[in-house]
């Protein structure tokens, strides 16, 4: 069985910014655990103007991801339009130029791009160097850095814009209108062309095949998580569509609304995961008795 991954295996061994003790990725970037969600489109928002049209360009897919661990540290990706944090930022190594990112884009050292452990991909943020007050607007399109002391890494071009050499304390703020615009551009491209999102596998990149699977009988102890939202309406909409695959419910945990297909036995969970991957372009997470496990472990 093919295993869905969010980033091609990197062959170059890096120095400097690389932490060889991280287990999630040899470079400190990219793969982030159990799964990803391609979400249903929200109502169209305003299309704010930006000087760099690349920032608002549609991505190959809109990628959030399920909870994951790297070196025993848990990260929980969420769609958070109020995100505004202060921490340490670094610079993405130039050796990664040309590599695919977690949402299927190609990293370009000359673009205004950045990495994040939890923000949706793509998200538009403003990064301000608190040492000199200079700021830059960047497109977050990859996971990482998997180094606990850093919140974000910037492309060399973006780092140069704010005078960041090595590491610096920065403020990272999501730009809500721009982030909604790029999300809608990504999801709108899928809807307008009538094609399904792309599934990235270890062997090839193939278009998903649309089909309506029969709903499995809900009888077991496995749950498949499809997505997580801050907005209950979005979760309810997706859950209604997911009923074609089984007993789809919305679970409220804290301030998040999580769409899960519940009460599956192992065979049914395997079938649901495979169908969501092939028919919906998703790579959902898997829980056994409420605990996260690898989606390909059954």
Secondary structure, 3 states (H helix, E strand, C coil): CCCECCCCCCCCCCCCCCCCCCCCCCCCECCCCCCECCCCCCCCCCCCCCCCHHHHCCCCCCECCCCEEECCEEECCCCCCCCEEEEEEEECCHHHCCCECCCCCECCCCCCEEECCCCCECEEEEEEECCCCCEEEEEEEECECCCCCCCEEECHHHHHHCCCCCCEEEEEEECHHHHHHHHHHHHHHHHHHCCCCEEEECCCEEECCCCCCCCCCCCCCEEEEEEEECCHHHHHHHHHHHCCCCEEEEEEECCEEEEEEEEECHHHHHHHHHHHHHHHCCECEEEECCEEECCCCC
